[in-house]
Amino acid sequence: MAKKELKWRGKNLEEAKKMDLKDFTLLLPARKKRALKRGFTEKEKKLLKKIERGDKTIKTHCRSMIIIPQMLGKVFLVYTGKEFAQVRVELEMLGHRLGEFALTRKSVAHNAPGVGATRSSAAVSVK
């Protein structure tokens, strides 16, 4: 069975990397197209300078940055409010925001009653 080539809106990885920002915005939904049309904030401009420098891993607090073609293949350390989560940007992530891939909440694992639990909750039978 032949391996299917990965594409984003009809563009493969090489074509997507070569796209300039103007062509890229035409392929986005209206809300994100409008956000890019307004221009980048100062924090986003600072992040773009780090990307242009060619840093291997880039630390950022800018969770609202829309992933653009220049970010493909880079590794970002995105702040979650407590620590930095590692995000490797791939083709399918184009047009999304960085914060979508760095979760801020952990899943809760319920097991035994904790310290300070009431006596009634501690007496629950364990099966």
HUSUL-V894776 format. One line per field, one symbol per residue. ss: DSSP state (a for helix, b for strand, c for the rest). phi: phi as a letter, one per 40 degrees, with the letter a starting at -180 (. if undefined). psi: psi as a letter, one per 20 degrees, with the letter a starting at -180 (. if undefined). A space follows every 10 residues. Layout:
ss = ???
phi = ???
psi = ???
This chain:
ss = cccccccbcc bcaaaaaacc aaaaaaccca aaaaaaaacc caaaaaaaaa aaacccbbbb cccccbccaa acccbbbbbc cccbbbbbcc aaacccbaaa accccccccc ccccccccaa aaccccc
phi = .cccccbbfg bccccccccc cccccccccd cccccccchc cccccccccc cccgccbbca bccccccbdc cdgcbbbccb hbabccbccb dccdgcbdcc bbccbcccbc bccccgcccc cccccbb
psi = pqppppqolj pagghhhipr hghghhiqrg ghghghhhrq rhhhhhghhh ghhkqgpopq inhjppprhi ipiqpqoppj ihrpppoppr giipirqhhh jnqiqqqpop dqqapjqrhh hhjpqo.
